[in-house]
């Protein structure tokens, strides 16, 4: 059971990173302790689009289980 939870968490994290890379052109979501690397100007419509994409991914995942 722990392995399945770990696999699900890894898949979730990979999908979140993929969305962030595609929508915001980010290299990583890891903290790098640099304002230049950790803070980004992002348009509200881009945030909305990314949140909608994440929501839809969650909805699809829930319907598959």
NUBARO-54406 format. One record per residue: x, y, z of N, C-alpha, C, CB in turn. Coordinates in steps of 0.02 Angstrom, whole numbers, plus 50000, padded with zeros to 5 digits. Glycine has a CB too. Layout:
BEGIN
+-------+-------+-------+-------+-------+-------+-------+-------+-------+-------+-------+-------+
:  n_c1 :  n_c2 :  n_c3 : ca_c1 : ca_c2 : ca_c3 :  c_c1 :  c_c2 :  c_c3 : cb_c1 : cb_c2 : cb_c3 :
+-------+-------+-------+-------+-------+-------+-------+-------+-------+-------+-------+-------+
:     X :     Y :     Z :     X :     Y :     Z :     X :     Y :     Z :     X :     Y :     Z :
...
+-------+-------+-------+-------+-------+-------+-------+-------+-------+-------+-------+-------+
This chain:
BEGIN
+-------+-------+-------+-------+-------+-------+-------+-------+-------+-------+-------+-------+
:  n_c1 :  n_c2 :  n_c3 : ca_c1 : ca_c2 : ca_c3 :  c_c1 :  c_c2 :  c_c3 : cb_c1 : cb_c2 : cb_c3 :
+-------+-------+-------+-------+-------+-------+-------+-------+-------+-------+-------+-------+
: 50041 : 49940 : 50000 : 50000 : 50000 : 50000 : 50043 : 50063 : 50000 : 49953 : 50000 : 50060 :
: 50097 : 50063 : 50038 : 50141 : 50121 : 50041 : 50172 : 50134 : 49973 : 50196 : 50112 : 50093 :
: 50190 : 50082 : 49937 : 50219 : 50089 : 49871 : 50169 : 50123 : 49824 : 50239 : 50020 : 49843 :
: 50106 : 50104 : 49828 : 50055 : 50134 : 49785 : 50047 : 50208 : 49801 : 49988 : 50099 : 49793 :
: 50047 : 50226 : 49865 : 50042 : 50296 : 49884 : 50102 : 50335 : 49859 : 50035 : 50303 : 49960 :
: 50161 : 50305 : 49864 : 50222 : 50337 : 49839 : 50218 : 50347 : 49764 : 50283 : 50295 : 49858 :
: 50194 : 50296 : 49728 : 50187 : 50301 : 49656 : 50137 : 50356 : 49637 : 50164 : 50234 : 49626 :
: 50081 : 50360 : 49673 : 50031 : 50411 : 49660 : 50059 : 50481 : 49674 : 49969 : 50399 : 49701 :
: 50096 : 50488 : 49728 : 50126 : 50553 : 49745 : 50177 : 50573 : 49692 : 50159 : 50550 : 49815 :
: 50217 : 50526 : 49669 : 50267 : 50540 : 49618 : 50233 : 50561 : 49552 : 50312 : 50479 : 49606 :
: 50180 : 50527 : 49534 : 50143 : 50543 : 49473 : 50111 : 50612 : 49479 : 50090 : 50490 : 49458 :
: 50083 : 50626 : 49537 : 50052 : 50692 : 49549 : 50105 : 50747 : 49544 : 50018 : 50694 : 49619 :
: 50162 : 50737 : 49576 : 50215 : 50787 : 49575 : 50242 : 50798 : 49504 : 50272 : 50767 : 49621 :
: 50248 : 50744 : 49466 : 50271 : 50749 : 49397 : 50222 : 50789 : 49354 : 50282 : 50679 : 49367 :
: 50157 : 50777 : 49365 : 50106 : 50813 : 49327 : 50106 : 50887 : 49345 : 50037 : 50782 : 49338 :
: 50112 : 50902 : 49409 : 50114 : 50972 : 49432 : 50175 : 51007 : 49401 : 50117 : 50976 : 49509 :
: 50232 : 50975 : 49402 : 50292 : 51004 : 49372 : 50283 : 51014 : 49297 : 50353 : 50959 : 49385 :
: 50253 : 50965 : 49264 : 50241 : 50971 : 49192 : 50198 : 51031 : 49176 : 50208 : 50907 : 49165 :
: 50145 : 51041 : 49214 : 50101 : 51099 : 49204 : 50139 : 51163 : 49216 : 50039 : 51095 : 49251 :
: 50177 : 51166 : 49270 : 50216 : 51227 : 49285 : 50268 : 51242 : 49231 : 50252 : 51219 : 49353 :
: 50299 : 51191 : 49205 : 50348 : 51201 : 49152 : 50315 : 51226 : 49088 : 50386 : 51136 : 49137 :
: 50259 : 51196 : 49070 : 50225 : 51215 : 49009 : 50192 : 51283 : 49014 : 50172 : 51162 : 48991 :
: 50158 : 51297 : 49070 : 50120 : 51359 : 49077 : 50162 : 51419 : 49097 : 50066 : 51349 : 49128 :
: 50215 : 51407 : 49137 : 50254 : 51462 : 49165 : 50328 : 51461 : 49145 : 50249 : 51461 : 49240 :
: 50348 : 51413 : 49104 : 50418 : 51406 : 49083 : 50466 : 51401 : 49142 : 50438 : 51465 : 49039 :
: 50446 : 51365 : 49194 : 50488 : 51354 : 49252 : 50531 : 51292 : 49242 : 50445 : 51348 : 49316 :
: 50592 : 51294 : 49266 : 50635 : 51236 : 49262 : 50618 : 51185 : 49317 : 50709 : 51257 : 49268 :
: 50602 : 51211 : 49376 : 50591 : 51168 : 49434 : 50542 : 51202 : 49481 : 50657 : 51152 : 49470 :
: 50513 : 51163 : 49525 : 50471 : 51191 : 49579 : 50507 : 51186 : 49646 : 50404 : 51154 : 49582 :
: 50571 : 51168 : 49644 : 50611 : 51164 : 49705 : 50633 : 51234 : 49726 : 50673 : 51119 : 49695 :
: 50635 : 51246 : 49791 : 50660 : 51310 : 49817 : 50735 : 51313 : 49805 : 50645 : 51317 : 49893 :
: 50758 : 51370 : 49777 : 50829 : 51377 : 49762 : 50861 : 51434 : 49803 : 50839 : 51390 : 49687 :
: 50823 : 51462 : 49849 : 50849 : 51514 : 49894 : 50879 : 51573 : 49857 : 50901 : 51485 : 49940 :
: 50845 : 51593 : 49804 : 50866 : 51651 : 49765 : 50802 : 51686 : 49741 : 50912 : 51631 : 49704 :
: 50795 : 51750 : 49757 : 50735 : 51785 : 49736 : 50726 : 51781 : 49660 : 50738 : 51859 : 49758 :
: 50780 : 51788 : 49623 : 50777 : 51786 : 49550 : 50751 : 51719 : 49524 : 50846 : 51800 : 49521 :
: 50766 : 51665 : 49560 : 50746 : 51599 : 49537 : 50681 : 51575 : 49569 : 50800 : 51550 : 49552 :
: 50665 : 51601 : 49628 : 50606 : 51576 : 49665 : 50543 : 51617 : 49656 : 50623 : 51573 : 49738 :
: 50549 : 51679 : 49631 : 50490 : 51722 : 49623 : 50483 : 51740 : 49549 : 50496 : 51786 : 49666 :
: 50421 : 51736 : 49525 : 50408 : 51749 : 49454 : 50347 : 51792 : 49446 : 50399 : 51682 : 49416 :
: 50348 : 51837 : 49397 : 50289 : 51875 : 49379 : 50247 : 51831 : 49333 : 50307 : 51943 : 49345 :
: 50185 : 51820 : 49353 : 50141 : 51776 : 49313 : 50073 : 51811 : 49307 : 50133 : 51705 : 49347 :
: 50047 : 51811 : 49247 : 49982 : 51842 : 49234 : 49927 : 51800 : 49267 : 49969 : 51849 : 49158 :
: 49875 : 51834 : 49290 : 49821 : 51798 : 49324 : 49787 : 51749 : 49278 : 49770 : 51848 : 49351 :
: 49782 : 51764 : 49214 : 49750 : 51717 : 49167 : 49793 : 51655 : 49158 : 49737 : 51750 : 49099 :
: 49859 : 51661 : 49164 : 49902 : 51603 : 49159 : 49894 : 51559 : 49221 : 49976 : 51624 : 49151 :
: 49887 : 51590 : 49279 : 49875 : 51552 : 49340 : 49808 : 51516 : 49335 : 49876 : 51598 : 49403 :
: 49757 : 51551 : 49311 : 49691 : 51521 : 49303 : 49694 : 51461 : 49256 : 49640 : 51573 : 49277 :
: 49728 : 51468 : 49199 : 49734 : 51413 : 49151 : 49769 : 51353 : 49182 : 49772 : 51437 : 49089 :
: 49822 : 51365 : 49220 : 49858 : 51310 : 49252 : 49815 : 51276 : 49304 : 49923 : 51337 : 49284 :
: 49778 : 51315 : 49343 : 49734 : 51285 : 49394 : 49678 : 51245 : 49362 : 49704 : 51340 : 49439 :
: 49650 : 51270 : 49307 : 49598 : 51232 : 49271 : 49626 : 51167 : 49244 : 49569 : 51275 : 49213 :
: 49687 : 51169 : 49217 : 49718 : 51108 : 49191 : 49730 : 51057 : 49247 : 49785 : 51125 : 49157 :
: 49753 : 51081 : 49305 : 49764 : 51036 : 49362 : 49698 : 51008 : 49387 : 49800 : 51074 : 49419 :
: 49646 : 51049 : 49390 : 49580 : 51026 : 49411 : 49554 : 50971 : 49365 : 49531 : 51085 : 49414 :
: 49560 : 50983 : 49300 : 49537 : 50933 : 49251 : 49577 : 50868 : 49257 : 49542 : 50961 : 49180 :
: 49641 : 50874 : 49269 : 49682 : 50813 : 49277 : 49658 : 50774 : 49338 : 49757 : 50832 : 49284 :
: 49642 : 50809 : 49392 : 49617 : 50776 : 49452 : 49549 : 50744 : 49440 : 49611 : 50826 : 49509 :
: 49507 : 50779 : 49403 : 49440 : 50752 : 49388 : 49446 : 50688 : 49346 : 49397 : 50804 : 49351 :
: 49491 : 50689 : 49296 : 49501 : 50629 : 49254 : 49529 : 50572 : 49296 : 49549 : 50644 : 49195 :
: 49576 : 50587 : 49340 : 49606 : 50535 : 49382 : 49554 : 50504 : 49428 : 49665 : 50564 : 49423 :
: 49510 : 50545 : 49456 : 49458 : 50520 : 49501 : 49408 : 50476 : 49464 : 49421 : 50578 : 49534 :
: 49393 : 50492 : 49402 : 49344 : 50452 : 49365 : 49374 : 50386 : 49342 : 49319 : 50492 : 49304 :
: 49441 : 50381 : 49340 : 49473 : 50319 : 49319 : 49481 : 50269 : 49377 : 49542 : 50334 : 49289 :
: 49474 : 50294 : 49440 : 49483 : 50247 : 49496 : 49419 : 50216 : 49518 : 49515 : 50282 : 49553 :
+-------+-------+-------+-------+-------+-------+-------+-------+-------+-------+-------+-------+
